[in-house]
Amino acid sequence: MYGEGRTNAVRRLRKEIDDASRNKECLRHLYVTDPRADKIRIEETKGGLIPDSYHWILENCDFKQWRNDQQSHLLWIKGDPGKGKTMLLCGIVDELKKSIAETHLLSFFYCQATDSRINNATAVLRGLLYLLIDQRPSLISHIQKQHDRAGKALFEDTNAWIALSDIFINVLQDPSLKSTYLIIDALDECMVGLPKLLDFIIQKSTLCPHVKWLVSSRNWPPIEERLDKAGSKVRLCLELNAKSVSAAVSIYIRHKVHQLAQEKKYDDKTRDAVLNHLFSNANETFLWVALVCRNLENIPRGRIRARLNSFPPGLDSLYERMMQQICESEDSELYKRILASIATVYEPITLTELTSLVEMLEESSDDVESLQEIIGLCGSFLIVRKDTIYFVHQSAKDYLLAKASVEIFPSGKGETHYETFSRSLEVMSRTLRRDIYSLGPLGYPIKLVKQPDPDPLMASRYSCIYWVDHLCDCNFDCHADERVDLQDGGIVDVFVRKKFLYWLEALSLCRSVPKGVLAMAKFEALIRRSADRLALLKLVRDARRFIMYHKQAIRTSPLQAYASALIFSPRGSLIRRHFKREEPKWITIKPTIGDKWSACLQTLEGHSGRVSSVAFSHDSTRLTSASYDRTIRIWDAGSGECLQTLEGHSGLVNSVAFSHDSTRLASASNDRTIRIWDAGSGKCQQTLEGHSSWVNSVTFSHDSTRLASASDDRTIRIWDACSGECLQTLEGHSYWVRSVAFSHDSTRLASASCDRTIRIWDACSGECLQTLSIDNAPCDISFDPTGSYLHTAIGTVAVDAPSASNITPDRVERQNPRYQGVGLSSNGAWITCNSENLVWLPSEYRPSCSAVSGRTIGIGVGSGKVWMCNLQVTSFEHC
């Protein structure tokens, strides 16, 4: 084997196979859409790409300047709706493909406001990266390391933009990358994160001279204001190129009328009449021509000339006429209901899904041709491609929402959301059942599941994912029906009691379990708004605990909803009781589980060593953990997903803390350093050195300008969080310093030491203000917002704020305080409240570290697990 020996050859082949598998999984997780498929769909939707209609751009001086001038890195094509920007960019993509060398790369992306998959800044970067890596597979190395740590969450969590933008920069700076063209269409349809996408384009268009950007948008002032900041841009305004656009529209008109004349067998007079009307009224607008021609397709040949004048010039005027025709038709209520439904869904839906959401279409559910005909009669606002319904153009949806809302939403949008919710519940109740895909074995993995044909979830897929969102978007307080549905014993109550497990299975089959977790959180929050549905609240709260606790098992194997999820739920769980019939009969001796859910909300697994420190972000949406495996992990506190794994320390990591704006993390390690990290990208920004022994604790001041650290060298250091300069070294403890904390006004600092004292310091002068003798050596301390109390892992103790003039370095305040609030006993065996033992902890749940946020305790244990416990007020009124 080329002289490398059998063992080495086998090892090499195994590594190549493993690498290929990892790369394939990474690319699959990166995927949000294939822009090449979007391009084909768009061209088909718009009737095909006509080369003669876009060739003018190739000779345009602005385009040629961008193409040929080394200093012109950004071309912005702008114009009003319907001017043909998208098809123009489709043509440019085709021409660039023909002309660029094989060493050059071309990537593009089409934003679409009505599709939540591709209407956000993160999706743009994912789509561009997907095509770049597809053309140059070696570029995946810039993603792989972070993907190995974070998995799919790298591309989907709240910090995905930060991580992806950093990855994108590294890709663009890859030495192997030659000339590259990046094209983004319809920036105005980027509904989430547009400002940061524009800033990114502006900054990066000058950073990499070998990369050329081309973007398009409507004439929107917010886009204009930001792109004006770009120093190397070329602006191409379609309104200023009216002659070229008019000529292109004329070519398009001749093409469309030729098609109509052939299909409808026009005579010369009819054809010429259509041509003249279109030439006279098009106003250089491709979309207007396309809409009129679509309407002409449905008019008998003999009535064409009489009907031409019913198509006024201008898009809004045409939309108004289309809406008027709908209102005058015999089936106007059906058409308006369809338009209302399509205008309020969260992603494009299929014809079959539409029939499940619109009651009047039920009888047509099996007649695809009839459904397509009905959609075609919706005034040309909609179009169907591959059984999926889209708006013909974003301007069509804009018109309906802004200028026709009274017609399609006579009772308000909330009523449409309610109808969608209600119909969703009906279709799910009717179709969901156990093992709907006939998988068989309870452990059948989701990665092997293939969608059957016909798909039994075809009609309910959208409903499974979004029914809660539509319920929450109802104008809840204004509709009596919703209030009745959410009563104890109402349709929602019945659905959860009878169909909840089948819904979880369906979510897994739809690869949407994380959305289900978030949906149940929203659902519980909605139910809590009223005090008259206590039974439903209790049921929904139990259902939320159920999905949170068992999400990983169900996400991995859909049918584990009936196995692991049931037998490892408390005997008193309402969901377990309602679905007891679904428990495996062949398990005769079942695990002994308590009657109630434990206080543990989630168990987060991933560290390979002991967890030494945990901390919440200040908005409570994330949790961070430090471990003896030398890593820091950032978790989503709601879903339990690992968002980031930070590596860099050469020793055990003892402490971790968020800055108060939650954008940075600080970590302290046995390697005698403190590291400051970007909490979004996971990049190490600074390494602070100065301690002569292990660093045990680190914390930010509340204005995030300073950092304090505690060390086994018996000192506390205060650092400038921006420059990394050591501002002060505080000495006074006689033994290891274990913990340090700033007061909320950042004027004082508290430190806890193994010399069994807590010291309070002036954070500016470095003077010791107070020394508290305590019974044991605390690990973690923090001030309350008033600065009057110190929270420790075993309770809360009062502190003084004496004037500095009365302080002597040797002053000691000996106290034997009563601990207040939630905490742990001194031996770590109990969860306490006001020093009273409440919950005894088994040995495997006892803390090696802990953090308290209100009534929630985060606990890291020696096994490497992190678990959380929430104590409700109703559990102990005295706390």
Secondary structure as UniProt FT lines:
FT   TURN            2..3
FT   HELIX           6..30
FT   HELIX           35..45
FT   TURN            46..47
FT   HELIX           51..53
FT   HELIX           55..59
FT   HELIX           61..68
FT   TURN            70..71
FT   STRAND          74..78
FT   TURN            81..82
FT   HELIX           85..99
FT   TURN            102..103
FT   STRAND          105..110
FT   TURN            113..114
FT   TURN            116..117
FT   HELIX           121..135
FT   HELIX           137..140
FT   HELIX           141..150
FT   TURN            151..152
FT   HELIX           153..156
FT   TURN            158..159
FT   HELIX           160..172
FT   TURN            175..176
FT   STRAND          180..185
FT   HELIX           187..189
FT   HELIX           194..207
FT   TURN            209..210
FT   STRAND          211..217
FT   HELIX           221..227
FT   TURN            228..229
FT   TURN            231..232
FT   STRAND          233..237
FT   HELIX           238..241
FT   HELIX           242..264
FT   HELIX           268..281
FT   TURN            283..284
FT   HELIX           286..296
FT   TURN            297..298
FT   HELIX           301..303
FT   HELIX           304..307
FT   HELIX           308..310
FT   HELIX           315..328
FT   TURN            330..331
FT   HELIX           332..344
FT   HELIX           351..357
FT   HELIX           359..364
FT   TURN            365..366
FT   HELIX           368..376
FT   TURN            379..380
FT   STRAND          382..385
FT   TURN            386..387
FT   STRAND          388..391
FT   HELIX           394..403
FT   HELIX           405..408
FT   TURN            410..411
FT   HELIX           413..431
FT   TURN            434..437
FT   TURN            442..443
FT   HELIX           446..448
FT   TURN            456..460
FT   HELIX           461..472
FT   HELIX           476..478
FT   HELIX           480..485
FT   TURN            488..489
FT   HELIX           491..509
FT   TURN            510..511
FT   HELIX           513..527
FT   TURN            528..529
FT   HELIX           534..556
FT   HELIX           558..561
FT   TURN            562..563
FT   HELIX           564..567
FT   TURN            571..572
FT   HELIX           574..578
FT   HELIX           580..582
FT   TURN            585..586
FT   STRAND          600..604
FT   STRAND          611..616
FT   TURN            618..619
FT   STRAND          622..627
FT   TURN            628..629
FT   STRAND          631..636
FT   TURN            637..639
FT   STRAND          642..647
FT   STRAND          653..658
FT   TURN            660..661
FT   STRAND          664..669
FT   TURN            670..671
FT   STRAND          673..678
FT   TURN            679..681
FT   STRAND          684..689
FT   STRAND          695..700
FT   TURN            702..703
FT   STRAND          706..711
FT   TURN            712..713
FT   STRAND          715..720
FT   TURN            721..723
FT   STRAND          726..731
FT   STRAND          737..742
FT   TURN            744..745
FT   STRAND          748..753
FT   TURN            754..756
FT   STRAND          757..762
FT   TURN            763..765
FT   STRAND          768..773
FT   STRAND          781..783
FT   TURN            785..786
FT   STRAND          789..792
FT   TURN            793..794
FT   STRAND          795..798
FT   HELIX           804..806
FT   TURN            809..810
FT   STRAND          813..814
FT   STRAND          822..824
FT   TURN            826..827
FT   STRAND          830..833
FT   TURN            834..835
FT   STRAND          836..840
FT   HELIX           843..845
FT   STRAND          849..853
FT   TURN            854..855
FT   STRAND          856..860
FT   TURN            862..863
FT   STRAND          866..870
FT   HELIX           873..875
FT   TURN            877..878
//
